[in-house]
Amino acid sequence: MKKTNISGTNDKRNVNPNWFTSKTWMKVLSEKIKSEDQDIYHVHFEKGSRTKLHAHNGNQVLIATKGKGSLEVFRKYGTSKNNFKIKKTQKINLNEGDIVHIPAKTLHTHGSVDKKKTFSHIAINILPRKNAEYKTVWWESDFKTKATTII
């Protein structure tokens, strides 16, 4: 059993800037508690920042912890892995305390909706099976009609 606290800034970790639209950082909580069945992150999106379009090979749970954010779900049209059309099928507003489950292989984006305020959430990435690697594929997109280039 391992106890820790998500407060404090000593353990901030930069994220790959290619995966976000603006400044974002996180804390890796699963390392702190030695979790083996899921990866857990506390992700902080600066004003208006969000993830680029992506999909995971396992389920994901988001728990909003601060500010206002959103989860947008997209449908893919076409068979190409790199260049395809997209259409937004759902937008879910996220407020402090909201919890949302994102099924594996769902094309989506999430982050801050306010260009004046930050947003944060806890992301729980559930491994697809025991001892499997959790994988995410990221795309450049216009967030409206097309996705191009795997990042």
Secondary structure, DSSP 8 states (H G I E B T S, - for coil): -----S--STT-EE--GGGBSS-EEEEEHHHHHT-SSEEEEEEEE-TT-BB-EEEESS-EEEEEEESEEEEEEEEEESS-SSEEEEEEEEEEEEETT-EEEE-TT-EEEEEE--TTS-EEEEEEEE-SSTT----EEEEEE-SSSEEEEE-
